Amino acid sequence: MGFNAREWALNWLKGSIIGYMRGEITLNNLLGRIKRCLESYGVMLSDVKVLLDLVTWDPALNLGPPEERRKKLDPLLRSLNEWMKGA
């Protein structure tokens, strides 16, 4: 049972997404963290999308209704889509 860097990165991203939704970190900061996880920790874009779905639908997070969460995540989703078009 050693350190699993990918699992750590996924947890870091989940916390970062929640922090973004709460206004604790900027969109650029979050995008930088996502990029780092994709490049350095074996995280896939599909993993990021799963995390976004988890954050959107998990009622335990107390971030408002799913519709409000989606609105908050729209700039992130647009940025990810643009980023992937350019890749």
N, C-alpha and C positions, 0 to 999 in steps of 0.2 A: 504494500500500500504506500506508494510514493506520491509525490506531488503531481497532480494532473493539471498541467498548464491550460489545457483547453477548457476543462471544467471551471477552473478559476476565472478564465477570461469570460466565459458565459455568465457567471455570477456577477462579475464586474460590470458587464454590459447591461444586465438586467437592472442592477442598482443604478447605473448611469442613466438608463432610460427613465426610470422612476424619478431620479433627480431632475432630469430635463422636464418631465411633466409637472413637477412641483416648482419649477423655476429656479432650481438650485445650480444648474449648469446651463451653458449656452448650447445652441444647436451646433456651432462650429466645434466646440469642445467634444460633444457627443459624436459628431462625425469623425473627428480625429481618433477617438477611442475605438470606434467601429473599424476604421481603416487599420489601426494597429492590430486589432484582434484578427482581422482577415489576413493580414500579411505575416503576423508573427506567431499566432497561437493556434492555427489550424481551424479557426472558426469559418464557417461557410455563410454566404449570404442567406441561404435558407434557414440557418440557425437564427440569424438576426430577425428574420420575418416571423419565426415561431415565437421568439421573445416578445416581439411587438404584439402578437396575438395574445400571448399570456398576460401581458400588462393591460391590454385592452379589456379582457374578459374576467380577470381575477377580482372577485368582489372583496377579498380580504385587503386589498391595497388602499381602499378608501380614497380613490382619486376621482370620484364622481361617476355618473352613468357612462356606459360604453360609448354613447354618441359624443359626449363631451371629450372623452379620452381620444377618440378618433380625430376630432377636430384639433386637439393639441398635437397629435402625431402627424397630421397632414404635412406640415413643413418638412419633417424628417423623411416621410415617405417620398415626397417630391424630390428632395435632395438625393436620396438613395437611387431613385429611378434615373435622375439626370446623371448621376455619377456612374451608374452601370451602363448607360448609353455611351458615355465617353470612354469606357474601358475597352 
